[in-house]
Amino acid sequence: MPALDKFTTLSIAESPPPPSECHAIAIMGATGTGKTSFVNKASGFRFLVGDGLESCTSQVDATPPSKVGDQWVTLFDTPGFDDDSKSDTDILKMIALFLAQAYESGKKLTGIIYIHRISDNRMGGIARRNFNMFRELCGEDAFKNVVVITTMWDTIASEVGDKRETQLKTDQKCFKPVLDKGAQLVRHDNTVASAQAILHCVLENTPSVLRIQSEIVDEGKTLGQTAAGVEINRELAKQAKMHKAEMDELRERMEDAIRERNDEARQEVEDATRELHEKMQRVKNDAQTLTAAHQEQMEQMRKQMREAAERAENELRIKIQELETSMSNARNVERANLERQIDELRRRPTCTIQ
């Protein structure tokens, strides 16, 4: 990996360039792999909820523009497909919103970083599902712009990590398919120097279009028709089949409880049935989201983006007003600091991909 020539963060005296001149790099991976930690170290900024694209999509967060050598870059932290509070369909919709809007605005990703914990004993079901979705989102043509980084090396013995790394490289069920198509696998030791060197390496790429961007924007596909959507539909079908089997079993248990006049068992079955109905409804809603008309989905995406951008502008205006009020009562030293904060807020873009 090439050495980092120079890394600087945005200073008061230097304004960020227009979005067209700022490289965009997406950070993906499962929850808890160290995505936000990497973003903070690589960008030089402290990642704050409410900044950047979080105001535009509510779940894809962005750093303010920073410099690597003579190039400007913004990092986008995306949610993983293992969020307990959201379904895979919800996550796909959020990421698709970000990617489609970026592509429609003429912005291509310079690179995609996928983060994996080397501390995981094996690449289990959840990790594999996350990576499969990642592969479908990117498409083979974009694999050359992918860097898979492994984290948490300090939590395991080096020989154990070496063995796991070899498996990740050589196993077809792990990272070998993308590595064979030009992706890179590198270690991240959780230091600023390591994160910035990885970023510098990614910035050597030529920006490219991801498969899901082309599918939605160029081909007019619905989410369900995209390769990633097909993958989720396959999982939804499995869940529906499993739920049907569970419902059949609950019906038999209910018949037994009624026949035996067991009120306690009957109540347990009723509670379980109600919970299962809720799960089945969520699966049904997810399936409907995936099959919604393309134009309807895109209009909804644009509406959400406009509304979120307006909220971001309102929040920014309120912050500036609060700082101006504080400044009027501040001493000279405090006033200078507040003036710098106000200047930063006024020059910070509410949505970097516009």
C-alpha positions in Angstrom: 0.0 0.0 0.0 1.4 3.4 -0.9 2.6 5.7 1.9 0.5 8.7 2.8 2.1 11.9 1.4 0.0 14.4 3.4 -3.2 14.4 5.3 -5.0 17.5 6.5 -8.4 18.4 7.8 -10.5 21.3 6.8 -9.3 24.6 8.4 -11.1 27.8 8.9 -9.0 29.5 6.2 -9.8 26.8 3.5 -13.3 26.2 2.2 -14.3 22.8 0.7 -14.6 22.6 -3.0 -17.9 22.0 -4.9 -19.2 18.5 -4.5 -18.2 17.6 -8.0 -14.5 18.0 -7.0 -14.9 16.0 -3.8 -14.3 12.2 -3.8 -17.0 10.0 -2.2 -16.1 6.8 -0.4 -18.7 4.5 1.1 -18.0 2.5 4.2 -20.0 -0.7 4.6 -20.0 -3.8 6.8 -21.8 -5.4 9.7 -22.7 -3.6 12.9 -19.9 -3.5 15.4 -17.0 -4.1 13.0 -15.5 -0.6 13.7 -16.9 1.4 10.8 -17.4 4.6 12.7 -14.1 4.3 14.4 -12.4 3.9 11.0 -14.3 6.9 9.6 -13.2 9.1 12.5 -9.5 8.1 12.2 -9.4 8.2 8.4 -11.2 11.6 8.2 -9.7 13.4 11.1 -13.1 14.4 12.2 -15.1 13.3 15.2 -18.2 11.6 13.7 -21.3 13.4 15.1 -24.9 12.2 14.7 -26.8 14.8 12.7 -24.0 16.0 10.5 -23.6 15.4 6.8 -25.8 13.0 4.9 -27.5 11.8 8.1 -29.6 14.9 7.7 -30.5 13.8 4.2 -31.2 10.1 4.5 -31.4 9.7 8.3 -29.2 6.6 8.3 -26.3 7.3 5.9 -23.9 9.5 7.8 -21.2 11.7 6.2 -18.0 13.4 7.3 -17.4 17.0 6.3 -14.9 17.3 3.4 -11.3 16.7 4.4 -8.0 16.6 2.4 -5.7 13.7 1.7 -2.7 15.1 -0.1 -4.2 17.5 -2.6 -7.5 15.6 -2.9 -10.8 16.3 -1.1 -12.8 13.4 0.3 -16.1 12.7 2.1 -16.7 9.4 3.8 -20.2 7.9 4.0 -20.9 5.5 6.8 -23.8 3.1 5.9 -25.9 0.8 8.1 -25.3 -2.9 8.1 -27.8 -5.6 7.1 -28.0 -6.9 10.7 -29.7 -4.0 12.4 -32.1 -5.3 15.1 -34.3 -2.3 14.8 -34.7 -2.4 11.0 -35.4 -5.0 8.4 -33.0 -5.8 5.5 -35.6 -4.2 3.2 -35.5 -0.9 5.2 -31.7 -0.9 5.2 -31.6 -1.6 1.4 -34.1 1.2 0.8 -31.9 3.7 2.9 -28.7 2.7 1.0 -30.5 2.7 -2.3 -31.8 6.2 -1.6 -28.3 7.5 -0.9 -26.7 5.8 -3.9 -29.5 6.6 -6.4 -29.5 10.3 -5.4 -25.7 10.5 -5.6 -25.7 8.9 -9.1 -28.6 11.2 -10.3 -26.5 14.1 -9.1 -23.6 13.0 -11.2 -21.6 11.7 -8.2 -19.8 8.3 -8.6 -18.0 6.5 -5.7 -14.3 6.6 -5.9 -14.1 3.5 -3.6 -16.1 1.2 -1.4 -14.6 0.0 1.9 -16.0 -3.2 3.5 -15.0 -3.8 7.1 -14.8 -7.3 8.7 -13.8 -8.3 12.2 -10.8 -10.7 12.1 -11.8 -11.5 15.7 -14.8 -13.5 14.4 -14.0 -17.2 14.7 -15.6 -17.8 11.3 -17.6 -16.0 8.7 -21.0 -17.1 10.0 -24.5 -16.6 8.7 -25.0 -13.0 9.5 -21.6 -11.9 8.3 -22.0 -13.9 5.1 -25.5 -12.4 4.5 -24.0 -8.9 5.0 -21.3 -9.6 2.5 -23.6 -11.2 -0.1 -25.8 -8.1 0.0 -22.6 -6.0 -0.4 -21.6 -8.0 -3.5 -25.0 -7.6 -5.0 -25.1 -3.9 -4.4 -21.7 -3.3 -6.0 -21.7 -5.7 -8.9 -18.6 -7.3 -10.4 -17.6 -4.3 -12.4 -17.1 -2.3 -9.2 -15.1 -4.9 -7.3 -11.8 -3.3 -8.5 -12.7 -0.3 -6.4 -13.4 -2.4 -3.3 -11.0 -2.6 -0.3 -11.9 -5.2 2.3 -10.3 -4.2 5.6 -10.0 -6.5 8.6 -10.2 -4.9 12.1 -9.6 -5.8 15.8 -6.3 -7.5 15.3 -5.3 -6.5 18.8 -7.9 -8.8 20.3 -6.5 -12.1 19.0 -3.1 -13.9 18.8 -1.2 -13.1 15.6 -1.0 -16.7 14.4 -4.8 -17.1 14.8 -5.3 -13.9 12.8 -2.9 -15.1 10.1 -4.9 -18.3 9.8 -8.2 -16.6 9.6 -6.9 -14.1 7.0 -5.7 -16.9 4.8 -9.2 -18.5 4.9 -10.8 -15.2 4.1 -8.5 -14.9 1.0 -8.9 -18.5 -0.3 -12.5 -19.6 0.7 -15.1 -19.1 -2.1 -17.7 -18.5 0.6 -15.6 -15.6 2.0 -13.8 -12.8 0.1 -12.1 -14.8 -2.6 -14.7 -14.0 -5.3 -14.2 -10.3 -5.0 -10.4 -10.5 -4.6 -10.3 -12.5 -7.8 -12.0 -9.5 -9.5 -9.6 -6.9 -8.3 -10.6 -6.1 -4.8 -7.9 -5.7 -2.1 -7.7 -7.2 1.4 -5.7 -5.2 3.9 -5.3 -5.0 7.7 -6.3 -2.0 9.8 -4.5 -1.7 13.1 -6.9 0.9 14.5 -4.4 3.7 14.2 -4.8 7.1 12.4 -1.8 6.2 10.2 -3.3 2.9 9.1 -6.7 4.4 8.4 -5.3 7.3 6.4 -3.0 5.0 4.4 -6.0 2.9 3.4 -7.9 6.0 2.4 -4.9 7.2 0.3 -4.9 3.8 -1.5 -8.6 4.0 -2.3 -8.2 7.5 -3.7 -6.0 6.1 -6.5 -9.2 4.5 -8.0 -11.2 5.8 -10.9 -14.7 6.6 -9.8 -17.2 3.9 -10.9 -21.0 3.2 -10.9 -22.3 0.5 -8.6 -24.7 -2.1 -10.0 -27.7 -1.0 -7.9 -27.2 2.6 -9.1 -27.3 1.6 -12.7 -30.3 -0.7 -12.0 -32.4 1.9 -10.4 -31.4 5.1 -12.3 -30.5 3.8 -15.8 -32.7 0.7 -16.1 -35.6 2.0 -14.0 -35.9 -1.2 -11.9 -37.8 -1.4 -8.6 -35.9 -2.3 -5.5 -37.3 -5.8 -5.8 -36.0 -6.2 -9.3 -32.4 -5.2 -8.4 -29.9 -8.0 -7.7 -29.8 -6.9 -4.0 -33.6 -6.9 -3.9 -33.8 -10.4 -5.4 -31.4 -11.5 -2.6 -33.7 -10.0 0.0 -36.8 -11.5 -1.7 -35.2 -14.9 -1.4 -34.7 -14.4 2.3 -38.3 -13.1 2.7 -39.6 -16.3 1.0 -37.6 -18.4 3.4 -39.1 -16.4 6.3 -42.6 -16.8 5.0 -42.2 -20.5 4.6 -40.9 -20.8 8.2 -43.7 -18.6 9.5 -46.3 -20.8 7.8 -44.8 -23.9 9.4 -44.9 -22.2 12.8 -48.5 -21.1 12.3 -49.5 -24.7 11.5 -47.8 -25.9 14.7 -49.6 -23.2 16.7 -53.0 -24.3 15.3 -52.3 -27.8 16.5 -51.3 -26.6 19.9 -54.4 -24.5 20.1 -56.6 -27.4 19.2 -54.9 -29.5 22.0 -55.3 -26.7 24.5 -59.0 -26.3 23.7 -59.6 -30.1 23.8 -57.9 -30.4 27.1 -59.5 -27.2 28.5 -56.1 -25.9 29.4 -56.6 -22.1 29.7 -52.9 -21.4 30.5 -51.7 -23.2 27.4 -54.4 -21.5 25.4 -53.2 -18.1 26.5 -49.6 -18.9 25.6 -50.6 -20.0 22.2 -52.7 -16.9 21.6 -49.7 -14.7 22.6 -47.4 -16.6 20.4 -49.9 -16.4 17.5 -50.2 -12.7 17.9 -46.4 -12.2 17.8 -46.2 -14.5 14.7 -48.9 -12.5 13.0 -46.9 -9.3 13.5 -43.8 -11.0 12.0 -45.8 -12.1 9.1 -47.2 -8.6 8.5 -43.6 -7.2 8.5 -42.6 -9.7 5.9 -45.6 -8.8 3.8 -44.8 -5.1 4.2 -41.2 -5.6 3.1 -42.3 -7.6 0.1 -44.7 -4.7 -0.9 -41.9 -2.2 -0.5 -39.7 -4.2 -2.9 -42.4 -4.4 -5.5 -43.6 -0.8 -5.5 -43.5 0.9 -8.8 -40.1 2.4 -9.8 -41.5 5.9 -10.4 -43.3 5.8 -7.0 -40.1 4.8 -5.3 -38.0 7.4 -6.9 -40.5 10.2 -6.2 -40.7 9.0 -2.6 -36.9 9.1 -2.4 -36.7 12.6 -3.8 -39.4 13.8 -1.5 -37.6 12.3 1.5 -34.4 13.9 0.4 -36.0 17.4 0.0 -37.8 17.2 3.3 -34.6 16.0 5.1 -32.5 18.8 3.4 -35.1 21.4 4.6 -34.9 20.0 8.1 -31.1 20.1 8.0 -31.2 23.7 6.9 -33.6 24.6 9.7 -31.5 22.9 12.2 -28.4 24.7 10.9 -30.1 28.0 11.1 -31.2 27.4 14.7 -27.7 26.4 15.7 -26.3 29.6 14.2 -28.9 31.7 16.0 -28.1 30.0 19.3 -24.4 30.7 18.8 -25.0 34.3 17.8 -27.1 34.8 21.0 -24.3 33.2 23.1 -21.7 35.4 21.3 -23.5 38.6 22.3 -23.0 37.7 26.0 -19.5 36.2 25.6 -16.1 37.6 26.5 -13.6 38.4 23.8 -11.8 35.0 23.8 -15.1 33.1 23.9 -16.5 35.4 21.1 -13.6 34.5 18.8 -14.3 30.8 19.3 -18.0 31.2 18.7 -17.3 33.2 15.5 -15.2 30.3 14.2 -18.0 27.8 15.0 -20.5 30.0 13.2 -18.2 30.4 10.2 -17.8 26.6 10.0 -21.5 26.0 10.2 -22.3 28.6 7.5 -19.8 27.0 5.1 -20.7 23.4 5.8 -22.9 21.8 3.1 -26.1 20.3 4.4 -25.9 17.4 1.9 -22.5 16.6 0.4 -23.9 14.8 -2.7 -26.1 17.6 -4.0 
